[in-house]
Amino acid sequence: IIGAGILAGIFMAVYEAKRTGQKEENYYDLSICAVIISIIGARAYYVIFSWDMYKDDLLSIFNLRQGGLAIYGGVIAAVLTVIVFAKVKKLSAAQIFDTAGLGLVLGQAIGRWGNFFNEEAHGMQTDLPWAQIIDGVGYHPTFLYESIWCFALFWFLLWFDNRHRSFNGQIICLYMILYSVERFFVEGLRTDSLMFGPLRQAQLISLGLILIGIVLYVVLKKKDCRINRKR
């Protein structure tokens, strides 16, 4: 499922690059680096915050089939990859983020269904009609909440990109803000959250990304980041 999400994200980014007059091959090159580094980042993030599970069996760190990929770790790794890639290729990092961001949110919407098949990352118990039933017990299907939000966010960002985007970096800022708002609330329903002391680390990161997204939006809007693309 995660593989399907990755492929859909890559194809979406390449399609957007072609539509906006960018070189498609740049995004194929970027995807090779970003996918590998993001998986490493997602796994490293999970292991760091779940060290007690791995400290006595270090080889299990490499057993990805047991689960344990944190989306925020993957996103952080992808961000660093894009920054380095743009610098090496002498491209606009803001434009790359906008283009790849559409693929990222689509990939998240699809990839979340892996939690359904693994019966993991669900929320607390509930008797709601749409509850996820595991061993006869109903739980909040947090994977479904996030998947629906990400699909809706994908279509909104695509529409906004076509009609209203006025500067490079605008799409990724909106993604950071709107995805993080959803993640903050949905994370509060989960029972398997990675913790930072007494606090849910994903909620702390969500609040940080909302703030960063707002600040970047204002800064980029004021700077000369006007769009240069084909219509």
C-alpha positions in Angstrom: 0.0 0.0 0.0 2.8 2.4 0.9 4.5 1.5 -2.4 1.3 2.3 -4.3 1.1 5.7 -2.5 4.8 6.4 -3.4 4.2 5.6 -7.1 1.0 7.7 -7.3 2.9 10.6 -5.6 5.8 10.4 -8.1 3.5 10.3 -11.1 1.5 13.2 -9.8 4.6 15.3 -9.2 5.9 14.5 -12.8 2.5 15.4 -14.2 2.5 18.7 -12.4 6.0 19.4 -13.5 5.1 18.8 -17.2 2.0 20.9 -16.8 3.9 23.9 -15.4 6.8 23.7 -17.9 9.4 22.2 -15.7 11.8 19.4 -16.6 10.2 16.0 -15.9 13.5 14.2 -15.5 14.4 16.4 -12.5 11.5 14.9 -10.6 12.4 11.3 -11.6 15.9 12.0 -10.3 14.6 13.6 -7.2 12.2 10.7 -6.5 15.0 8.2 -6.5 16.8 10.1 -3.8 13.8 11.2 -1.9 12.1 7.8 -1.6 15.2 6.1 -0.3 16.1 8.9 2.1 12.5 9.4 3.3 12.1 5.7 4.2 15.3 5.9 6.2 14.1 9.1 7.8 10.7 7.6 8.6 12.2 4.5 10.2 14.9 6.4 12.1 12.3 8.8 13.5 10.2 5.9 14.7 13.2 4.0 16.2 14.5 7.1 18.1 11.1 7.6 19.8 10.6 3.9 20.4 14.1 3.0 21.4 13.0 0.7 24.3 11.6 -1.6 21.6 14.9 -2.0 19.7 17.7 -1.5 22.2 18.0 -5.2 23.0 17.6 -6.4 19.4 19.3 -3.9 17.1 18.8 -6.1 14.0 15.1 -5.6 14.3 15.6 -2.0 13.4 16.0 -3.2 9.8 12.9 -5.3 9.8 10.4 -2.9 8.2 7.8 -5.7 7.8 7.1 -5.3 11.5 5.8 -1.8 10.9 7.2 1.4 12.3 7.4 4.2 9.7 6.6 7.7 11.0 5.3 10.0 8.4 6.8 13.1 10.0 10.2 11.5 9.9 9.8 10.8 6.2 8.6 14.3 5.5 11.5 15.9 7.4 14.0 13.7 5.4 12.2 14.6 2.1 12.4 18.4 2.9 16.2 18.1 3.5 16.6 16.1 0.3 14.7 18.8 -1.8 16.8 21.6 -0.3 20.1 19.8 -1.2 18.7 18.7 -4.6 17.6 22.3 -5.5 21.0 23.7 -4.5 22.9 21.2 -6.6 20.7 21.6 -9.6 20.4 25.4 -9.1 16.6 25.2 -9.1 13.9 27.0 -7.1 13.4 24.9 -3.9 10.0 26.7 -3.4 8.8 25.6 -6.8 9.9 22.0 -6.2 8.2 21.9 -2.9 4.9 23.1 -4.5 5.2 20.5 -7.3 6.2 17.6 -5.0 3.7 18.6 -2.3 0.8 17.7 -4.5 2.3 14.2 -4.9 3.1 14.0 -1.2 -0.4 14.5 0.0 -1.8 12.1 -2.6 0.7 9.5 -1.5 -0.3 10.0 2.1 -4.0 9.6 1.3 -3.3 6.2 -0.3 -0.6 5.0 2.0 -2.7 5.4 5.2 -4.8 2.4 4.1 -1.8 0.2 5.1 -2.9 0.9 8.7 -6.3 -0.6 7.9 -4.9 -3.9 6.6 -2.4 -4.1 9.5 -5.1 -3.2 12.0 -2.8 -0.6 13.5 -2.6 3.1 14.3 -6.3 3.2 15.2 -7.9 5.4 17.8 -9.7 4.7 21.1 -12.7 2.5 21.4 -16.0 3.7 20.0 -19.4 2.4 19.0 -19.9 4.8 16.1 -21.4 3.1 12.9 -18.1 3.6 11.0 -15.9 2.1 13.7 -13.0 -0.1 12.7 -13.8 -3.6 14.1 -10.8 -5.5 15.4 -11.4 -8.7 17.3 -15.0 -7.7 17.9 -14.1 -4.3 19.3 -14.8 -1.0 17.6 -12.2 1.7 17.3 -11.9 5.1 15.8 -10.6 4.5 12.2 -8.0 7.3 12.4 -6.4 6.0 9.2 -9.7 6.8 7.5 -10.1 10.2 9.0 -6.6 11.1 7.7 -7.1 9.5 4.3 -10.3 11.4 3.7 -8.7 14.7 4.8 -5.6 14.1 2.6 -7.8 13.3 -0.5 -9.8 16.4 0.2 -6.7 18.5 0.7 -5.1 17.1 -2.5 -8.1 18.2 -4.6 -8.2 21.6 -2.8 -4.5 22.2 -3.4 -4.8 21.1 -7.0 -7.8 23.5 -7.5 -5.9 26.3 -5.7 -2.8 25.7 -7.8 -4.8 26.0 -11.0 -6.8 29.1 -10.1 -5.2 31.1 -7.3 -1.5 30.3 -6.7 0.4 33.6 -7.0 3.9 32.8 -5.6 6.2 29.8 -5.4 6.0 28.1 -2.0 2.3 28.9 -1.5 1.1 25.3 -2.0 3.6 23.7 0.4 2.8 26.3 3.0 -0.9 25.6 2.8 -0.1 21.9 2.9 1.9 22.3 6.1 -0.8 24.3 7.8 -3.9 22.3 6.7 -2.4 18.8 7.1 -1.0 19.7 10.5 -4.3 21.0 11.7 -5.9 17.6 10.9 -3.0 15.6 12.3 -3.1 17.5 15.6 -6.8 16.6 16.2 -6.6 13.0 14.8 -3.5 12.2 16.8 -5.4 13.0 20.0 -7.7 10.0 19.2 -4.8 7.5 18.8 -3.7 5.0 21.4 -0.2 4.3 20.0 1.2 7.8 19.7 5.0 8.3 20.0 5.5 10.4 23.1 7.9 13.2 24.0 7.7 13.1 27.8 4.0 13.4 28.7 3.1 14.9 25.3 2.3 13.4 22.0 5.2 14.3 19.7 3.1 14.4 16.6 0.9 17.1 18.1 3.9 19.2 19.1 5.4 18.9 15.6 2.0 19.8 14.1 1.8 23.0 16.1 5.4 23.8 15.1 4.6 23.2 11.4 1.4 25.3 11.6 3.5 28.2 12.9 6.3 27.7 10.4 3.8 27.4 7.6 2.2 30.7 8.5 5.5 32.5 8.9 6.8 31.2 5.5 3.6 32.1 3.8 3.9 35.7 4.9 7.7 35.9 4.1 7.4 34.3 0.7 4.4 36.4 -0.3 6.4 39.5 0.5 9.5 38.3 -1.3 10.0 38.1 -5.1 8.8 34.6 -5.5 6.4 35.2 -8.4 5.5 32.3 -10.6 7.3 31.6 -13.9 5.4 28.8 -15.6 3.5 27.8 -18.7 -0.2 28.0 -18.8 
